[in-house]
């Protein structure tokens, strides 16, 4: 079997390694060029990229844990015992934390940008600012394209969030490039007094655009952490189980479903009439297989428990 490369784009971890490498490059460029150019918006871009690097590393760590737990990867026996229910719950926590931090950083930058405007703006070194914005825009566009193509096969929520992060970063770079271009055109004109306000004004626009973007991710992650019942999954499980119960003459059932990150947790309790409860164990297992196949999506991310009982109290 071919050994995966460091940046294997058919593997979730490979995509994250490439994303982390590019994010580190953009972060270092942002901080250095922010200092050279005197641009608060470029400095914000660098800080944003650093935050994205930390969250991508954390996401990669979670991906490794999930893949090791559900696949053939190595996971210490101590970790398996301490986390016997798996590591799926870490995924929405990382998603929610990432989105919350992005909003917090953007709010902080927004306040600083508004303060800078009221204080008379900032002076810029246009050449360095324009060069940085152009290069980072190219990098962001390339990463969005590469990660989007890779995720069509992988289908990772974490990669999807990472792509959204690159789109946001690209939007920042595009906005800055446009703003610095306008400032360059204003030089030597009667409107030249506006140039010091271009950088903080661009940062205000960027922050106002960024703040709403992670809200949907935060809401979905919070729903997973709180084990809010996903309506689509609940509807499917109830339909399939109702047909199963009617087909086999069982008297009642209860179904409980939840989604935690990429996992789907389904617990079904089926009530059998007392006169039909004494069946061989193998027959009960065949019934479980039938219902499990009807529910579908069998795999390491589906946690399915089917319990047969003759007493409804065990199902409540």
Secondary structure by P-SEA (a helix, b strand, c coil): cccccccccccaaaaaaaaaaaaaaaaaaaaaaaaaaccaaaaaaaaaaaaaaaaaaaaaaaaaaaaaaaccccccaaaaaacccccaaaaaaaaaaaaaaaaaaaaaaaaaaaaaaaacccccaaaaaaaaaaaaaaaaaaaaaaaaaaacccccaaaaaaaaaaaaaaaaaaaaaaaaaaaaaaccccccccccaaaaaaaaaaaaaacccaaaaaaaaaaaaaccccaaaaaaaaaaaaaaaaaaccccbbbbbbbcccbbbbbbbbbbccccccccaaaaaaaaaaaaaaacccccccbbbbbbbccccccc
